[in-house]
Amino acid sequence: MDQEQFRAIIARYNNHTATTEERMLVESWYKQLGADETGKGSSDLSAQLYQGIKKQIGIAEPEETEPEEAEPVTVQPRKLKKIYPWIAAAAVLCMLFSVTILYFKPASRPGHSFASAENQTQILPGTNKAILTLADGSRISLTDAGNGQVAKQAGVIVTKTKNGGLIYQVTGDNQGTARNNTISTPRGGQYQLLLADGTKIWLNANSSLTFPTAFPGNTRKVKLSGEAYFEVAKDKSKAFYVETDQTQVRVLGTHFNMMAYDDEKSEQTTLLEGSVEISKGTEKSLLKPGQQARTSASSQIRIHDLEDPERAIAWKNGYFLLEKSDLHGVMRQISRWYATDVVYQGEMPKKEYSGKIPRSVNVKTLLEMLAYSGIHCHIEDHKIIVSQR
């Protein structure tokens, strides 16, 4: 992103003509930078970013008279008033999605890292969409279905809410009957679900959950493929089980996230509240809040303490939140949410990436953020092409 692009975004924001994504970005830039007009930020990171951007765009710096003091270099106030808004924007754009080892690269060449307008309209961020498969095999597109009742089966009413969710309610005299349903999200989709027992579930992109319409027995069992966040309704008389291809999690009432995609190296169960027992074959482990269990087909259960377990549910809260993530891990998340394939050209660098990107941004903004992190992409044939520069 060059000077003119930054100026244009700031100008549109000030003239109240910016898009929703642009307004969110500008407000996030200023909020996270916390710098004053001397260029000194509220943290060392802000100051480094500020100075780095000035060097990148070629702003002349006055000579330092006392280099041994390592004082931050300032810009004359008259110049700063003209350029500060987009310097701040650039600095925080880097902060939002930065390589673990900070460095700055020249702005990417238009036409190489950014997609044409036609291609951009073909790759969109995900929305609330899913397919509900009933016990009799009939399929209901929850994207196309209107709000209100979408199905009634064995005394259970299924209702679609205006906020993009599904509610199961047991009614009538057939509460002892339970039938399995499956809700599936495509790439570029997500959905929320309220089971008959009061358990709330958020389903991430390219995921599916099979569950009974009611829980008449002494257990509650569901099966997951992909990723979901669970807020399990407390019921000491009925344990709640989540099964994947590799593991089983047993809970009585708690909040946790499970990630079990086929293309990931391991399954991950992250506990935020309560306690869960995770099993793999004859092996069992108890998770405490703030811990994550990882399992794979060839390994035992491994328990890790997390500094911030909330990172595991950033997707539920509308963000890609990366923490020392490898390039392929970053792009797998993007591929699922933007419903597009990723192609790699050449040997990719072995680096770790950390940062935060709203999942609502359009693909142009996404590619700009990736470019500032050192991940260079462009779009061809509705695919994201990752290449070295």
VEXDREN-2710 file (C-alpha; in Angstrom, 1 decimal):
% VEXDREN-2710
k/r/px/py/pz
1/MET/0.0/0.0/0.0
2/ASP/1.6/3.3/-1.1
3/GLN/1.2/6.9/0.1
4/GLU/-1.7/7.7/-2.3
5/GLN/-3.7/4.6/-1.1
6/PHE/-3.3/5.6/2.5
7/ARG/-4.2/9.2/1.8
8/ALA/-7.3/8.0/-0.1
9/ILE/-8.5/5.8/2.8
10/ILE/-8.0/8.6/5.3
11/ALA/-9.7/11.1/3.0
12/ARG/-12.7/8.8/2.5
13/TYR/-12.9/8.2/6.3
14/ASN/-12.9/12.0/7.0
15/ASN/-15.5/12.6/4.2
16/HIS/-17.8/9.8/5.5
17/THR/-17.5/7.9/2.2
18/ALA/-15.4/5.0/3.5
19/THR/-16.6/1.4/3.3
20/THR/-17.5/-0.4/6.5
21/GLU/-14.2/-2.4/6.2
22/GLU/-12.2/0.9/5.7
23/ARG/-13.8/2.6/8.7
24/MET/-13.1/-0.5/10.9
25/LEU/-9.4/-0.5/9.8
26/VAL/-8.9/3.3/10.4
27/GLU/-10.4/3.2/13.8
28/SER/-8.5/0.1/14.7
29/TRP/-5.2/1.7/13.5
30/TYR/-5.5/4.7/15.7
31/LYS/-6.8/2.8/18.7
32/GLN/-4.0/0.3/18.6
33/LEU/-1.1/2.7/17.8
34/GLY/-1.6/5.0/20.8
35/ALA/1.1/7.4/19.5
36/ASP/1.3/11.2/20.0
37/GLU/2.4/13.8/17.5
38/THR/6.0/13.5/18.5
39/GLY/6.1/10.1/17.0
40/LYS/6.6/8.5/20.4
41/GLY/4.3/5.6/21.0
42/SER/2.9/4.2/24.2
43/SER/5.2/1.3/23.8
44/ASP/8.6/0.5/22.3
45/LEU/6.8/-1.5/19.5
46/SER/4.8/1.6/18.5
47/ALA/8.0/3.7/18.3
48/GLN/9.8/1.0/16.2
49/LEU/6.9/0.8/13.8
50/TYR/6.6/4.6/13.5
51/GLN/10.3/5.0/12.7
52/GLY/10.3/2.0/10.4
53/ILE/7.5/3.4/8.3
54/LYS/9.2/6.8/8.0
55/LYS/12.3/5.1/6.6
56/GLN/10.2/3.0/4.2
57/ILE/8.5/5.9/2.6
58/GLY/11.7/8.0/2.4
59/ILE/11.0/10.8/4.9
60/ALA/14.2/12.7/5.6
61/GLU/15.4/12.5/9.1
62/PRO/17.4/15.2/10.9
63/GLU/20.8/14.2/12.0
64/GLU/21.2/13.0/15.6
65/THR/23.6/15.0/17.7
66/GLU/23.9/12.5/20.5
67/PRO/23.6/9.0/19.1
68/GLU/24.8/7.4/22.3
69/GLU/21.5/8.4/24.0
70/ALA/19.4/6.5/21.4
71/GLU/16.7/9.1/21.5
72/PRO/13.8/8.7/19.1
73/VAL/14.1/10.8/16.0
74/THR/11.3/13.4/15.6
75/VAL/9.9/15.1/12.5
76/GLN/9.3/18.8/12.2
77/PRO/5.7/19.5/13.4
78/ARG/4.8/21.4/10.1
79/LYS/5.6/18.3/8.0
80/LEU/4.1/15.9/10.5
81/LYS/0.6/17.4/10.3
82/LYS/0.5/16.6/6.7
83/ILE/1.7/13.0/6.8
84/TYR/0.9/11.7/10.3
85/PRO/-2.5/10.2/9.6
86/TRP/-1.3/7.7/7.0
87/ILE/2.0/7.1/8.8
88/ALA/-0.1/6.0/11.8
89/ALA/-2.2/3.9/9.6
90/ALA/0.7/2.2/8.0
91/ALA/2.4/1.5/11.4
92/VAL/-0.7/-0.1/12.8
93/LEU/-1.4/-2.1/9.7
94/CYS/2.0/-3.7/10.2
95/MET/1.3/-4.2/13.9
96/LEU/-2.0/-5.9/13.1
97/PHE/-0.3/-8.6/11.2
98/SER/3.5/-8.7/11.6
99/VAL/6.2/-11.2/11.2
100/THR/7.5/-12.4/14.6
101/ILE/10.9/-10.8/13.8
102/LEU/10.0/-7.2/12.9
103/TYR/11.2/-5.9/9.5
104/PHE/9.8/-3.7/6.8
105/LYS/9.7/-4.4/3.1
106/PRO/8.9/-1.9/0.2
107/ALA/5.3/-1.7/-0.8
108/SER/4.2/-4.4/-3.2
109/ARG/3.9/-3.7/-6.9
110/PRO/0.3/-3.3/-8.0
111/GLY/-0.8/-6.1/-10.3
112/HIS/1.4/-8.6/-8.6
113/SER/0.3/-8.8/-5.0
114/PHE/-3.2/-7.4/-5.5
115/ALA/-6.1/-8.9/-7.4
116/SER/-8.1/-7.4/-10.2
117/ALA/-11.5/-6.1/-9.3
118/GLU/-13.1/-9.0/-11.2
119/ASN/-11.1/-11.6/-9.3
120/GLN/-11.8/-9.9/-6.0
121/THR/-15.6/-10.2/-6.4
122/GLN/-15.2/-13.9/-6.7
123/ILE/-13.4/-14.5/-3.4
124/LEU/-15.4/-13.3/-0.4
125/PRO/-15.2/-13.8/3.4
126/GLY/-17.4/-16.4/4.9
127/THR/-21.0/-15.9/6.1
128/ASN/-23.7/-17.8/8.1
129/LYS/-24.5/-20.8/5.8
130/ALA/-25.0/-24.5/6.3
131/ILE/-26.9/-27.6/5.3
132/LEU/-29.2/-29.4/7.7
133/THR/-29.7/-33.1/7.0
134/LEU/-32.7/-34.6/8.8
135/ALA/-33.0/-38.2/9.9
136/ASP/-35.0/-39.2/6.8
137/GLY/-32.2/-37.9/4.6
138/SER/-33.9/-34.7/3.4
139/ARG/-31.6/-31.7/3.2
140/ILE/-32.4/-28.1/4.1
141/SER/-30.3/-25.2/3.0
142/LEU/-30.2/-22.9/6.0
143/THR/-28.8/-20.1/3.7
144/ASP/-31.9/-20.1/1.6
145/ALA/-34.5/-21.0/4.3
146/GLY/-36.5/-18.2/5.8
147/ASN/-36.6/-17.4/9.5
148/GLY/-39.0/-19.4/11.6
149/GLN/-39.8/-23.1/11.7
150/VAL/-37.8/-25.1/9.1
151/ALA/-38.7/-28.7/10.3
152/LYS/-40.7/-30.8/12.7
153/GLN/-39.7/-34.3/13.5
154/ALA/-40.8/-36.8/16.3
155/GLY/-42.0/-34.0/18.6
156/VAL/-39.0/-31.7/18.0
157/ILE/-39.4/-28.3/16.3
158/VAL/-36.4/-26.9/14.5
159/THR/-36.4/-23.1/14.2
160/LYS/-34.1/-20.8/12.3
161/THR/-33.3/-17.5/14.0
162/LYS/-32.8/-14.1/12.3
163/ASN/-29.2/-14.0/13.6
164/GLY/-28.2/-17.1/11.7
165/GLY/-28.7/-19.8/14.2
166/LEU/-30.7/-23.0/14.7
167/ILE/-32.8/-23.9/17.8
168/TYR/-34.1/-27.4/18.7
169/GLN/-37.1/-27.5/21.0
170/VAL/-38.7/-30.7/22.3
171/THR/-42.6/-30.5/22.4
172/GLY/-45.6/-32.8/22.5
173/ASP/-45.8/-36.4/23.7
174/ASN/-42.8/-37.9/21.9
175/GLN/-40.0/-36.6/24.1
176/GLY/-38.6/-40.1/24.4
177/THR/-37.8/-40.3/20.7
178/ALA/-34.5/-39.1/19.3
179/ARG/-33.3/-39.0/15.7
180/ASN/-29.9/-38.0/14.4
181/ASN/-29.5/-34.9/12.4
182/THR/-26.3/-33.5/10.8
183/ILE/-25.4/-29.8/10.3
184/SER/-22.6/-29.1/7.8
185/THR/-20.9/-25.9/6.9
186/PRO/-19.0/-25.5/3.6
187/ARG/-15.8/-23.6/3.1
188/GLY/-16.8/-20.0/3.6
189/GLY/-19.5/-20.8/6.1
190/GLN/-20.2/-20.9/9.8
191/TYR/-23.3/-21.5/11.9
192/GLN/-24.7/-21.5/15.5
193/LEU/-26.8/-24.2/17.1
194/LEU/-28.9/-24.6/20.3
195/LEU/-29.5/-28.3/21.1
196/ALA/-32.6/-29.6/22.9
197/ASP/-30.7/-29.8/26.2
198/GLY/-29.6/-26.1/26.1
199/THR/-26.1/-26.7/24.8
200/LYS/-24.8/-23.9/22.5
201/ILE/-22.5/-24.8/19.7
202/TRP/-20.6/-22.6/17.2
203/LEU/-19.5/-24.4/14.0
204/ASN/-16.5/-23.1/12.1
205/ALA/-16.1/-23.3/8.3
206/ASN/-15.8/-26.7/6.5
207/SER/-17.1/-28.6/9.6
208/SER/-20.0/-30.9/10.5
209/LEU/-21.7/-32.0/13.6
210/THR/-24.0/-35.1/14.0
211/PHE/-26.3/-35.0/17.0
212/PRO/-29.6/-36.4/18.3
213/THR/-32.7/-34.2/18.2
214/ALA/-33.3/-35.0/21.9
215/PHE/-31.5/-36.7/24.8
216/PRO/-33.9/-39.2/26.4
217/GLY/-31.2/-41.5/27.8
218/ASN/-28.5/-41.1/30.4
219/THR/-25.9/-39.7/28.0
220/ARG/-25.6/-36.9/25.4
221/LYS/-23.3/-37.8/22.4
222/VAL/-22.4/-35.8/19.3
223/LYS/-19.8/-36.4/16.6
224/LEU/-17.6/-33.6/15.2
225/SER/-15.5/-33.2/12.1
226/GLY/-13.7/-29.8/11.7
227/GLU/-13.9/-27.2/14.4
228/ALA/-16.5/-26.1/17.0
229/TYR/-16.8/-24.2/20.2
230/PHE/-19.1/-25.7/22.9
231/GLU/-20.9/-24.2/25.8
232/VAL/-22.4/-27.4/27.3
233/ALA/-25.5/-27.1/29.5
234/LYS/-24.9/-28.5/33.0
235/ASP/-26.6/-31.8/33.7
236/LYS/-24.9/-34.0/36.3
237/SER/-27.2/-37.0/35.4
238/LYS/-26.2/-36.9/31.7
239/ALA/-22.5/-36.7/30.7
240/PHE/-21.9/-34.9/27.4
241/TYR/-19.6/-36.6/24.9
242/VAL/-17.9/-35.2/21.8
243/GLU/-16.4/-37.8/19.5
244/THR/-13.9/-37.2/16.6
245/ASP/-12.0/-39.7/14.5
246/GLN/-9.2/-39.9/17.1
247/THR/-10.5/-38.8/20.4
248/GLN/-13.5/-38.6/22.8
249/VAL/-14.1/-35.8/25.2
250/ARG/-16.4/-36.2/28.3
251/VAL/-17.9/-33.3/30.1
252/LEU/-20.7/-32.5/32.5
253/GLY/-21.0/-28.8/31.8
254/THR/-18.2/-26.5/30.5
255/HIS/-16.8/-24.3/27.8
256/PHE/-14.2/-25.7/25.3
257/ASN/-13.1/-25.6/21.7
258/MET/-12.3/-28.6/19.6
259/MET/-10.4/-28.5/16.3
260/ALA/-10.3/-31.8/14.3
261/TYR/-9.7/-31.0/10.7
262/ASP/-8.3/-33.8/8.5
263/ASP/-5.6/-31.6/7.0
264/GLU/-4.1/-30.5/10.3
265/LYS/-1.2/-32.2/12.0
266/SER/-3.1/-32.8/15.3
267/GLU/-6.5/-32.5/16.9
268/GLN/-6.7/-29.8/19.6
269/THR/-9.0/-29.5/22.6
270/THR/-8.8/-26.2/24.5
271/LEU/-10.5/-25.8/27.8
272/LEU/-11.8/-22.4/28.9
273/GLU/-14.0/-23.2/31.8
274/GLY/-14.8/-26.3/33.9
275/SER/-13.1/-29.6/33.3
276/VAL/-13.0/-32.3/30.6
277/GLU/-11.7/-35.8/30.3
278/ILE/-10.1/-36.6/27.0
279/SER/-9.6/-40.2/25.8
280/LYS/-7.7/-41.8/23.0
281/GLY/-8.0/-45.6/23.1
282/THR/-7.2/-46.7/26.6
283/GLU/-5.3/-43.4/27.4
284/LYS/-7.1/-40.7/29.4
285/SER/-6.1/-37.3/30.6
286/LEU/-7.9/-34.6/32.6
287/LEU/-7.8/-31.0/31.2
288/LYS/-7.9/-27.9/33.5
289/PRO/-8.9/-24.4/32.4
290/GLY/-6.2/-22.8/30.3
291/GLN/-4.8/-26.0/29.0
292/GLN/-4.9/-27.6/25.5
293/ALA/-4.7/-31.3/24.6
294/ARG/-3.2/-32.3/21.3
295/THR/-3.5/-35.7/19.7
296/SER/-2.6/-37.3/16.4
297/ALA/-2.9/-40.7/14.9
298/SER/0.7/-41.6/15.8
299/SER/1.1/-39.9/19.2
300/GLN/-0.2/-39.9/22.7
301/ILE/-2.2/-37.1/24.3
302/ARG/0.0/-34.1/25.0
303/ILE/-1.1/-31.4/27.4
304/HIS/0.1/-27.8/27.1
305/ASP/-0.5/-24.8/29.4
306/LEU/-1.6/-21.7/27.4
307/GLU/-0.9/-18.1/28.2
308/ASP/-4.1/-17.0/26.5
309/PRO/-6.6/-19.8/25.9
310/GLU/-9.0/-17.2/24.3
311/ARG/-6.8/-17.3/21.2
312/ALA/-8.3/-20.7/20.4
313/ILE/-11.8/-19.2/19.9
314/ALA/-10.7/-16.0/18.0
315/TRP/-12.4/-17.5/14.9
316/LYS/-15.7/-17.5/16.9
317/ASN/-15.2/-13.8/17.8
318/GLY/-14.5/-12.8/14.2
319/TYR/-10.7/-12.9/13.9
320/PHE/-7.7/-14.8/12.5
321/LEU/-5.5/-14.7/15.6
322/LEU/-2.1/-16.2/14.8
323/GLU/0.6/-17.1/17.3
324/LYS/3.9/-18.3/16.0
325/SER/2.0/-19.9/13.1
326/ASP/3.7/-21.4/10.1
327/LEU/2.9/-20.2/6.6
328/HIS/0.9/-23.3/5.6
329/GLY/-1.2/-23.1/8.8
330/VAL/-2.0/-19.5/8.1
331/MET/-3.1/-20.2/4.6
332/ARG/-5.2/-23.2/5.6
333/GLN/-7.3/-21.0/7.8
334/ILE/-7.7/-18.4/5.0
335/SER/-8.5/-21.1/2.4
336/ARG/-11.4/-22.4/4.6
337/TRP/-12.9/-19.1/5.4
338/TYR/-12.6/-17.5/1.9
339/ALA/-13.6/-20.7/0.2
340/THR/-10.7/-20.7/-2.2
341/ASP/-7.7/-22.9/-3.0
342/VAL/-4.1/-21.8/-2.2
343/VAL/-1.2/-22.6/-4.6
344/TYR/2.4/-22.2/-3.6
345/GLN/5.1/-21.2/-6.2
346/GLY/8.6/-22.1/-5.2
347/GLU/10.0/-23.1/-1.9
348/MET/8.4/-21.2/1.0
349/PRO/10.4/-19.6/3.8
350/LYS/10.4/-21.3/7.2
351/LYS/9.1/-18.5/9.4
352/GLU/6.6/-18.0/12.2
353/TYR/3.9/-15.4/12.0
354/SER/1.9/-13.7/14.7
355/GLY/-0.9/-11.2/14.2
356/LYS/-4.6/-10.4/14.2
357/ILE/-6.8/-10.0/11.1
358/PRO/-10.6/-9.4/11.1
359/ARG/-12.4/-12.2/9.3
360/SER/-14.7/-9.7/7.7
361/VAL/-12.1/-7.9/5.5
362/ASN/-12.4/-8.2/1.8
363/VAL/-9.7/-10.1/-0.1
364/LYS/-7.9/-6.9/-1.2
365/THR/-7.4/-5.8/2.3
366/LEU/-6.4/-9.3/3.3
367/LEU/-3.7/-9.5/0.7
368/GLU/-2.4/-6.1/1.8
369/MET/-2.1/-7.3/5.4
370/LEU/-0.3/-10.5/4.3
371/ALA/2.1/-8.5/2.1
372/TYR/3.2/-6.3/5.0
373/SER/3.9/-9.5/7.0
374/GLY/6.1/-10.8/4.3
375/ILE/3.6/-13.2/2.8
376/HIS/3.3/-12.2/-0.9
377/CYS/0.1/-13.3/-2.7
378/HIS/-1.8/-12.6/-5.8
379/ILE/-5.0/-14.1/-7.4
380/GLU/-5.1/-16.1/-10.5
381/ASP/-8.1/-18.1/-11.7
382/HIS/-9.9/-17.5/-8.4
383/LYS/-7.1/-19.0/-6.4
384/ILE/-4.6/-17.3/-4.0
385/ILE/-1.1/-17.8/-5.3
386/VAL/1.7/-17.6/-2.7
387/SER/5.2/-16.8/-4.0
388/GLN/8.6/-15.5/-2.9
389/ARG/9.7/-12.1/-4.0
END
